[in-house]
Amino acid sequence: MKSMFQYFAAVACVAALTACGGGSKAPVAVVVVQPAFKLTDTVVGTGAAPKSGDIVVINFTGYLYDAKMPNFKGLKVESSVDTGKPASPFTVGLGAVVVGWDQSILGVAPVDAMKIGGKRTAILPANLVYGAATRAATGIYPEIPANSPMVYDFELVDVIPGIVIPNVPPPTVLTISNDVPGTGAVAVSGSSVTVRYIGWLYDGTRADRKGPQFDVNAAPADPYALVLTTGTGNIPGFVNGVIGMAVGGTRTVTIPPDQAYGADGKSPIPPNATLIFQLQLVSVK
């Protein structure tokens, strides 16, 4: 790759006492020259290639970058190969390990993503690995100093496609789903009722569309009492969602913003939020 990934990091300022007078010299900055990001395929795979969000299984060995070595591989500092089994599976493309691993496996133009069975060597500047952090020595492996560039050998063992749930837009009208039919009195406009409920923000990426829960009144001893008319402090969608229920019944109601809190919202409900309520009708007067 071009030198866009190359930078200089100053580390390890050391104060030294002078031999006379006990004074101290100005700190001296030690400069670590960072190599350019580079990917080299040593074996081209023939299986599936991962995409961001997929789960990958890899073998890897990591070395401190050493410009004096012909292959730039200095001290070995981590390795799944040494354990005799692949590294723990992880989701690629989301920074689950380090950004440099994602870029190495998924590729950066003009280098394509790895394929199953493929092997690749990556030279990674420190900002794509552990950055300014120091990683302590572990077991047989030495410390990884701050601002250390790295060299990795990767082997792609397997790819497990990620599960993608489409972002389904919320409905624009009040939507009612009767979950359990009631057998008692029916609530009509103007009725005084008690209900139990749970409220969620709508989330189109979730299978059940239920995002963060923002309110709940599900305790058996203290159901919520209201009169089924608008202008009484209850949002229209909640009132209209209860009308037509029979005592003992439950239903799920999806309420668009214009029948909820609209463009203003109401903490903790953000502006223009679609709401989902699970309702149980306890009594009708």
N, C-alpha and C positions, 0 to 999 in steps of 0.2 A: 504494500500500500504506500501511498505518498506520505510525506513527512507530517501530515495533519495530525497524526497521533503522537508526534515527538515533542517532548518538552523537557525542561530542566527542573529538577527538584532539589532544593537546598535542605540538607539534613545535618544533624549531629554537630551542634555548635559547642565547642569545648573551650572552657576558660583555663588558661595555663598560668601558673604563678611564675614570676620572673625570679632569676637567681639572686638578684640584689634588691633590697628594699621591700620585698614582700608584695609589690604591686601586681596587678593582673593585666594581661594583654587583652585587646579586643577579641571577641569571639571570632573563630575562623569557620567559615561555612564550607562544608564538604559537599561538592556537587556530584550528584548521580546522573550520568548521562543516560537518557531513556532511548531505547531502540524504537524503530518504527514498528507498528503493528503489521504482522505478516503471517499469512496462511500458506502452508505447503502440503499438498496431498501426496502421501507416500504410497497409499493404496486407494484406488477409487472403488467405492462400494457399488454393489449391483442391486441392493434392496431399496426399500422405501426411504424417502427423505422426510425429515420432520419439518413441521411448521410451528410458528409460535403458538404456545398453548398445548402442544403435544407433550407426552411424558417420554423421556428418553432414558435408555440404559447404556452406560458407557464404561469403558476401561480408560484409565488415565494415569500418567506419571508426570509430576511437576518438578522442574529444576529451577534454581536461581540462574538468571541470565549471566553469562560470563563471556564478554567480548573476546577473551584470549583463547577460548576453546573453538575448534573448527566448526562444531555444530552449535556453539553458544550455550551448551548445556553444562552448567556448573554443578553445585551440590544438589543432590536429590533431596527434596523437602516434603514430598507427599506422593502417595501412589496407591491406587486400588489394585494394581497388578501384584504388588507384594503380598496382598491378603489372599490372593488366589480366587477372588470372586469380583464381579463388577461392583462399581459404586452404587449406592442407593439410588433408585430411580428418582428423577426430579422433573418438574415442568420447565421446559426450555422457553426462553423468550421473556420471562418475567423477573429476571434477576434473582432466581431462587438460590444460586450459588454466588457467582460473580458475573458482571456484565461481559467480561472477556470470554467466559465459557459460552455464553449465549451466542456471541458473535462468531466464535470459532466453529460452533456446531451448525448454526443456521447460515453461516457465510455472510460476507459483506462484498457487494459488487466490486469487481467482476467474478468473485469466487462464489460458487453455488454452495448450497447446504450439503452437508455430508449425507451419505447413503449408508444403509445398514451393510456392515462388512468393511466399510471404509476406514482408513487411518489417516490422520492429519496431524501435522506439527504446527503449533501456533507460537509465535513470539508476541508477548503481550507487555506493553509498557505498564508501569505500576498503577496508573489511574484506571486500568481495566481489570486489575486484580485486587490487591489488598490496600492499595493507596498508601496513605501516611500511617496506617496502623501497623504495629509490629505483632506478628503471630509467634507465640512462645514455642519453644522446642516441644515436640510431642513424641514420646516413645523413642524410636530409632532415628527420628528426623530432627535436623537442627532448626534453629530459629529462622523465621523469615523476617529480615529487618524491614524497617519502614522504607517506603519508596523503592521497593525491590521490583524490577522487571522480572518476568518469568518466561520460561519456555515449557510448553506442555505437549506431550504426545497423547492424542486422543484416538480411541477406537469406538465406533458406534456399533453397539451390540444389538439394540432393539429399539423400535419406536411404537408407542401405544397412542393411537389417535386421541386427542383431547375431546371431551364432551362439550359441544357448543349448543347453548340454549339461545334461540333467537330472541332479540329484544322486541317483544310484542307491544305495539303501541296500545295505550289504554283506551277503553271505550269512551265515546263522547256523550253517551246517554246513560242514565241510571240502568244498571244491569242487576237482575235479581235471579238467584238460583236457590230453589227450595231444596234444602238438604234432607230435612225430616219433617213430614207433614204433621201439623198439630191436630188434636181431636177436640179441643175445647172451644170457648167463645172466640169469635173472630174480631180482630181490631179494625175499626173503621175510623174515618176522619172525625176528629173530635173526641175519641175515646181517651180515657185515662188508663194508662198501661204501666206495667213494670217489665223491664227487660234485663237480660244479662248480655254483655257484648265484649268483643275484643276488636280493636282497631289497628290496622296496619297501613303503612304507606305502600302504594302500588309500585311494584318492581317488575318490569316486563322481561327481565333476564332470568327470573326465577320460575320454576315449573308451576308453582301454585300462585305466582304473581304477588305473593305476600312478602313485602320488604320489611323494614324495621317496624317493630310494634311501638305505637305511640300512646295507647290508652287501653285500659282493661277494667271491666266491672263484671267479674265472673263469680264472685263469692255467693254461695247459696243464700246466706242470711240477709243480704242487703242489695237486692236488685235496684236498678236505676228506674226512677219514676218520671214519667213525662206525659204531657197531653199532646195528642197527635194533631196539632195545628201549627202552621208556620208563624213566625214572629214571636215565638216564646223562648228564644235563646238556643233552640236546637236547629242544626243545619237542615235545609229542606230534604236533602237526600236521605238523612237518617229517618226523618218522619215518614217520608214516602216509602222507605224501605220496610218499615214496620207495618204500615197499612196493608191489610189483606192477610196477615199472619193469623193462625189459630193458636190458642194457648197450648203449650207443649211443643210447638214446632220450632225448627231452626232454619235459618236461611243465610246465604252469603250475598252481600250487597256491595257492588262496586259503584262508587259515587264520583262522577266527574267534578272538576274544580268549580264549575258554575253552580253546583248544588252542594258545595262544601264551603271552603274558606277562600275560594277565588284567588285573585291576584295578590291579595294582601297576606294570605296565610295567617297562621296563629300558632305561636310557639307551643310545641316543637314541630308544627306542621309547616313546611316551606310554602312559598307562593306557588299557585297553579298546581297543587298536588292532587292527584287522584287517590281516593281512599278506598280501602276494603274493610267492611265490617262483617263479623260473624255474629248473628243475632239469635237470641232465644227468647221467645215470648213467655213470660211467667204468669201474668194476670191481665185481665181486662175488666174495667168497671164501666 
